[in-house]
Amino acid sequence: MIELRCLNKKMLEEFIGSGEFESFDFLPITKHRALSQIRNPKASDEDVLLALAFSDGQLAGYLGAFPDELQVGDQRVKFAWLSTLFVHENFRGKRIAQQLLDMVFQKYGGKIVMTEFTPEAENLYNKTKKFQYIAPKIGKRFYFKSQMAEIIPRKKPAVSFLKPILRMTDWVANFLISTQNYFTGSKDVAFESRDFIDEESSAFLEKFQKHRNAEELNHVMANPWILPGNKSDERYLFSSYSKAFQYFWIKIFDEEKNLETCALLQLRDGHLKIQYLFNEKDLRRFSDFLQRFIREKNVKVLTSYQTKLNAELTKKSFRKIYQKDQERRYLFHKDLLQVLPADFWPNFQDGDGDPVFT
């Protein structure tokens, strides 16, 4: 028999402090991620944050929900992003994933959105016939370091024995790249780097249409789902730790010392993402800043869906060794689309949803 349980903020806080939580063979959430969810400014006291499935008293699967809102004219439409859908292999074949989905659909009245899903999860969502794709975001991935020892064996495991040679090749290539970048240098840009949004930045953000305000962005930076460190929690099957994980709130100033660009950067194990970008003028100074940041932080890869920024970064003056197109798809529940205007466009930034946390 399958038992389903929904946890709101209060129930989730009690759950992670209970002996029951510590007794599971696998965890449905980490404590730091749970606390981040509980502190989400857009989560009400009754919103479902985590759904659990039990089979004969044993934890069999779970589904995470991240409450959010869409600005539609003068109205705010409540919905949730889905994440971390998992059913343990010992309990598969019992339609547990479908039952978890149906329960969360009901709790949110079908107002559900998803992105950054795995191919397996995407197939499951499409089988429900309750979702529709909206236009995807088209982005770019830029590479700054040779990573053959990581990429080639992953794509072709049969050549894993060549890793020592590939590592040496990477070292030589990256030494030459670093040397070239050192002598090329970078342009001077007036900027500030912070770990929170200050009053000047908050006032600047008021000029823009945005999905998250200063309070919410500060919440993101103060409540990460990934903690820096070499350890890992083997009982939690999604990301919880990385060797390096950090947010940077960046302020760029023009020649008259006026604030012209603000951005939230996320750097995880050498992978840089431009999660939020707010700009009044062109992005040349921000591009110049990124060149310096990439060199100083030893960035390997940059992923960006910021169309205007990507036009600047594809220029030859922005140094990289390779670039390729990226696509981020979104699935909207059909019940949510019915309450949105036919011409509604969410205008999501890279960090909207839960990608900003991971």
C-alpha positions as CSV (number, residue, x, y, z in Angstrom):
1,M,0.0,0.0,0.0
2,I,1.3,3.5,-1.0
3,E,0.9,6.3,1.6
4,L,1.5,9.9,0.4
5,R,2.4,12.7,2.7
6,C,2.7,16.5,1.9
7,L,4.9,18.8,4.0
8,N,4.5,22.5,4.3
9,K,7.0,24.9,6.0
10,K,6.2,24.0,9.6
11,M,5.9,20.2,8.9
12,L,9.2,20.2,6.9
13,E,11.0,21.9,9.7
14,E,9.7,19.4,12.2
15,F,10.5,16.5,9.8
16,I,14.2,17.4,9.3
17,G,14.6,17.6,13.1
18,S,13.0,14.3,13.8
19,G,14.4,10.9,14.4
20,E,12.4,9.6,11.4
21,F,14.4,11.8,9.0
22,E,17.7,10.4,10.3
23,S,16.4,6.8,10.0
24,F,16.0,6.6,6.2
25,D,18.4,4.7,4.0
26,F,18.2,7.6,1.5
27,L,17.2,11.3,2.2
28,P,14.4,13.2,0.4
29,I,16.1,16.5,1.1
30,T,19.2,17.9,2.9
31,K,18.7,20.0,6.0
32,H,20.3,23.1,4.5
33,R,18.1,22.8,1.4
34,A,15.0,22.3,3.6
35,L,15.8,25.5,5.6
36,S,16.3,27.4,2.4
37,Q,12.9,26.2,1.2
38,I,11.3,27.1,4.5
39,R,12.8,30.7,4.3
40,N,11.6,31.2,0.7
41,P,9.9,34.7,0.7
42,K,7.3,33.5,-1.8
43,A,6.3,30.3,0.2
44,S,3.2,30.6,2.2
45,D,2.6,28.7,5.4
46,E,0.4,26.2,3.6
47,D,2.4,25.6,0.4
48,V,3.6,22.1,-0.2
49,L,7.4,22.0,-0.3
50,L,8.1,18.3,-0.2
51,A,5.9,15.3,-1.1
52,L,6.8,11.9,0.3
53,A,5.7,8.4,-0.8
54,F,5.9,5.4,1.6
55,S,5.4,1.7,0.7
56,D,4.5,-0.4,3.8
57,G,6.1,2.2,6.0
58,Q,9.4,2.5,4.0
59,L,10.3,5.7,2.2
60,A,9.9,4.9,-1.5
61,G,10.1,8.3,-3.3
62,Y,9.7,12.0,-3.1
63,L,9.0,15.2,-5.1
64,G,10.2,18.7,-4.3
65,A,8.2,21.8,-5.1
66,F,9.5,25.4,-5.1
67,P,6.7,28.0,-4.7
68,D,6.9,31.1,-6.9
69,E,4.8,33.8,-8.5
70,L,4.3,35.2,-12.0
71,Q,3.4,38.9,-12.5
72,V,0.5,39.0,-14.9
73,G,-0.5,42.6,-15.4
74,D,-1.5,43.9,-12.0
75,Q,-2.0,40.4,-10.7
76,R,0.3,37.8,-9.1
77,V,-0.3,34.2,-10.1
78,K,1.0,31.6,-7.6
79,F,2.6,28.5,-9.0
80,A,5.4,26.0,-8.2
81,W,8.5,24.7,-9.9
82,L,9.0,21.0,-9.6
83,S,12.4,19.5,-8.8
84,T,14.1,16.4,-7.3
85,L,11.6,13.8,-8.4
86,F,12.9,10.4,-7.3
87,V,11.6,6.8,-6.8
88,H,13.9,4.2,-5.3
89,E,14.6,1.3,-7.6
90,N,13.1,-1.2,-5.1
91,F,9.7,0.4,-5.5
92,R,9.6,1.2,-9.2
93,G,6.7,-0.2,-11.2
94,K,4.1,0.9,-8.7
95,R,3.3,4.2,-10.4
96,I,4.6,6.1,-7.3
97,A,6.1,9.0,-9.4
98,Q,2.7,9.5,-11.1
99,Q,0.9,9.5,-7.7
100,L,3.4,12.1,-6.3
101,L,2.9,14.2,-9.4
102,D,-0.9,14.0,-9.2
103,M,-1.0,15.0,-5.6
104,V,1.2,18.0,-6.1
105,F,-0.8,19.0,-9.2
106,Q,-3.9,18.9,-7.0
107,K,-2.3,20.9,-4.2
108,Y,-1.3,23.7,-6.6
109,G,-4.3,23.5,-8.8
110,G,-2.2,22.5,-11.8
111,K,-0.1,25.7,-11.6
112,I,3.2,23.9,-12.2
113,V,6.3,24.8,-14.3
114,M,9.5,22.8,-14.9
115,T,12.9,23.3,-16.4
116,E,16.4,21.7,-16.3
117,F,14.8,18.3,-16.3
118,T,16.5,15.0,-17.1
119,P,15.5,13.1,-20.2
120,E,13.9,10.4,-18.0
121,A,11.8,13.0,-16.1
122,E,10.9,14.7,-19.3
123,N,9.5,11.5,-20.7
124,L,7.4,11.0,-17.6
125,Y,6.0,14.5,-17.7
126,N,5.1,14.1,-21.3
127,K,3.4,10.8,-20.7
128,T,0.9,12.7,-18.4
129,K,-0.2,14.7,-21.4
130,K,-0.7,17.6,-19.0
131,F,2.2,19.8,-20.1
132,Q,3.0,22.1,-23.0
133,Y,6.4,23.5,-24.0
134,I,6.8,27.2,-24.3
135,A,9.5,28.8,-26.4
136,P,12.9,27.7,-25.0
137,K,15.8,30.0,-24.1
138,I,18.7,29.8,-26.5
139,G,22.1,30.4,-24.9
140,K,25.8,29.8,-25.2
141,R,28.5,27.8,-23.5
142,F,32.0,29.3,-23.6
143,Y,35.1,27.2,-22.8
144,F,38.3,28.8,-21.5
145,K,40.4,25.7,-20.5
146,S,41.3,22.4,-22.1
147,Q,39.3,19.6,-20.3
148,M,40.1,16.6,-22.5
149,A,40.9,14.4,-19.5
150,E,37.3,15.0,-18.2
151,I,35.3,15.2,-21.4
152,I,36.8,12.4,-23.6
153,P,36.6,9.5,-21.1
154,R,33.1,10.5,-20.1
155,K,31.9,10.3,-23.7
156,K,34.1,7.3,-24.6
157,P,34.8,5.2,-21.5
158,A,36.8,2.7,-23.6
159,V,39.6,5.3,-23.8
160,S,39.8,5.9,-20.0
161,F,43.3,4.4,-20.0
162,L,44.5,7.5,-21.9
163,K,43.7,9.8,-18.9
164,P,47.3,10.4,-17.9
165,I,48.2,11.5,-21.4
166,L,45.1,13.6,-21.7
167,R,45.9,15.3,-18.3
168,M,49.4,16.2,-19.5
169,T,48.0,17.5,-22.8
170,D,45.5,19.7,-20.8
171,W,48.3,21.0,-18.5
172,V,50.4,22.1,-21.5
173,A,47.4,23.6,-23.3
174,N,46.2,25.5,-20.2
175,F,49.7,26.7,-19.4
176,L,49.9,28.3,-22.9
177,I,46.4,29.8,-22.5
178,S,47.2,31.3,-19.1
179,T,50.5,32.7,-20.4
180,Q,48.8,34.3,-23.3
181,N,46.1,35.8,-21.1
182,Y,48.6,37.1,-18.7
183,F,50.5,39.1,-21.3
184,T,47.3,40.2,-23.0
185,G,45.9,41.6,-19.8
186,S,42.5,43.1,-19.4
187,K,40.9,46.5,-19.5
188,D,40.4,48.4,-16.3
189,V,36.7,48.5,-15.2
190,A,35.3,50.2,-12.1
191,F,33.4,47.5,-10.2
192,E,32.4,46.3,-6.8
193,S,32.0,42.6,-5.7
194,R,29.7,41.9,-2.7
195,D,28.0,38.9,-1.2
196,F,24.7,40.8,-0.7
197,I,22.6,43.4,-2.5
198,D,23.1,46.8,-1.0
199,E,20.8,49.9,-1.0
200,E,22.4,51.4,-4.1
201,S,21.9,48.1,-6.0
202,S,18.3,47.7,-4.7
203,A,17.4,51.2,-5.9
204,F,19.0,50.4,-9.3
205,L,16.9,47.2,-9.6
206,E,13.7,49.2,-9.3
207,K,14.2,50.4,-12.8
208,F,13.7,46.9,-14.3
209,Q,11.0,44.4,-14.7
210,K,12.1,41.4,-12.8
211,H,11.0,38.1,-11.5
212,R,12.9,38.3,-8.2
213,N,13.4,41.4,-6.2
214,A,16.4,42.4,-4.0
215,E,15.0,40.6,-0.9
216,E,14.6,37.4,-2.9
217,L,18.0,37.6,-4.5
218,N,19.6,38.2,-1.0
219,H,17.7,35.1,0.1
220,V,19.3,33.1,-2.7
221,M,22.8,34.2,-1.7
222,A,22.2,33.6,2.0
223,N,20.5,30.2,1.6
224,P,22.3,28.1,-1.0
225,W,21.3,24.5,-1.7
226,I,24.9,23.6,-2.4
227,L,27.5,24.0,0.3
228,P,31.3,24.2,-0.4
229,G,33.4,21.3,0.7
230,N,34.9,18.0,-0.3
231,K,32.4,15.9,1.6
232,S,29.2,14.5,0.2
233,D,26.0,13.0,1.7
234,E,25.8,9.5,0.1
235,R,22.2,9.2,1.2
236,Y,21.1,12.3,-0.8
237,L,21.1,11.6,-4.5
238,F,21.0,15.2,-5.8
239,S,23.6,17.9,-5.4
240,S,24.4,19.0,-1.9
241,Y,28.1,19.8,-1.8
242,S,30.8,21.0,-4.3
243,K,34.5,21.6,-3.9
244,A,33.8,25.2,-4.6
245,F,30.5,27.1,-4.7
246,Q,30.0,30.9,-4.3
247,Y,27.8,33.7,-5.3
248,F,29.0,37.2,-6.4
249,W,26.9,40.3,-6.6
250,I,28.7,42.5,-9.1
251,K,28.3,46.3,-9.6
252,I,29.8,47.9,-12.7
253,F,30.2,51.7,-13.0
254,D,30.7,54.0,-16.0
255,E,33.3,56.8,-16.4
256,E,31.2,59.1,-14.3
257,K,31.0,56.5,-11.5
258,N,27.3,55.9,-12.2
259,L,26.0,52.4,-11.6
260,E,25.2,50.9,-15.0
261,T,25.1,47.1,-14.5
262,C,24.3,44.7,-11.7
263,A,24.7,41.0,-12.0
264,L,24.4,37.9,-9.8
265,L,27.2,35.4,-10.7
266,Q,27.4,31.8,-9.5
267,L,30.7,29.9,-9.6
268,R,30.7,26.2,-9.0
269,D,33.8,24.1,-9.5
270,G,35.1,26.3,-12.3
271,H,31.7,26.7,-14.0
272,L,30.4,30.2,-14.1
273,K,26.8,31.2,-14.7
274,I,25.3,34.7,-15.1
275,Q,22.1,34.0,-13.1
276,Y,20.8,37.6,-13.2
277,L,21.8,40.6,-15.2
278,F,20.4,44.1,-15.1
279,N,21.9,46.7,-17.4
280,E,21.0,50.2,-18.7
281,K,23.6,50.7,-21.4
282,D,25.7,48.5,-23.5
283,L,27.6,45.6,-22.0
284,R,31.2,46.3,-23.1
285,R,32.4,47.1,-19.6
286,F,30.7,44.1,-18.1
287,S,32.3,41.9,-20.8
288,D,35.7,43.4,-19.9
289,F,35.0,42.7,-16.3
290,L,34.1,39.0,-17.1
291,Q,37.5,38.6,-18.9
292,R,39.3,39.7,-15.7
293,F,37.0,37.6,-13.5
294,I,37.5,34.5,-15.6
295,R,41.2,34.8,-15.5
296,E,41.5,35.5,-11.8
297,K,39.0,32.8,-10.7
298,N,40.4,30.2,-13.1
299,V,37.0,29.7,-14.7
300,K,36.8,26.8,-17.1
301,V,33.3,27.2,-18.6
302,L,30.7,30.0,-18.8
303,T,27.0,29.2,-19.5
304,S,24.7,32.2,-20.3
305,Y,21.2,32.5,-21.7
306,Q,21.5,36.3,-21.7
307,T,20.9,37.1,-25.3
308,K,22.3,40.6,-25.3
309,L,25.4,39.6,-23.3
310,N,26.0,36.6,-25.5
311,A,26.2,38.9,-28.6
312,E,29.0,40.7,-26.9
313,L,30.8,37.5,-25.7
314,T,30.8,36.0,-29.2
315,K,33.0,38.8,-30.5
316,K,36.6,37.9,-31.1
317,S,37.7,40.4,-28.5
318,F,36.3,38.1,-25.8
319,R,38.9,35.4,-25.4
320,K,37.7,31.8,-25.4
321,I,38.9,28.6,-27.0
322,Y,35.5,27.2,-28.0
323,Q,31.8,28.0,-27.8
324,K,28.6,26.1,-28.6
325,D,24.8,26.7,-28.4
326,Q,22.7,25.7,-25.5
327,E,19.0,25.3,-25.1
328,R,16.9,25.4,-21.9
329,R,13.4,24.1,-22.3
330,Y,10.3,24.9,-20.1
331,L,7.2,22.8,-19.5
332,F,4.0,24.6,-18.3
333,H,1.1,22.7,-17.0
334,K,-1.9,23.2,-19.3
335,D,-4.0,24.3,-16.3
336,L,-1.6,27.2,-15.6
337,L,-1.6,28.2,-19.3
338,Q,-5.4,28.5,-19.1
339,V,-5.2,31.3,-16.5
340,L,-2.5,33.2,-18.4
341,P,-3.1,35.6,-21.3
342,A,-2.5,34.1,-24.7
343,D,0.3,36.5,-25.4
344,F,1.9,36.2,-21.9
345,W,5.6,35.7,-21.9
346,P,7.4,35.0,-18.6
347,N,10.7,36.7,-19.6
348,F,12.6,34.4,-17.3
349,Q,16.3,35.1,-16.5
350,D,18.8,32.3,-16.2
351,G,18.4,32.0,-12.4
352,D,14.6,31.9,-12.3
353,G,13.2,28.7,-11.0
354,D,15.6,26.6,-9.0
355,P,18.7,26.7,-11.3
356,V,20.0,29.6,-9.3
357,F,20.4,27.3,-6.3
358,T,22.4,24.6,-8.1
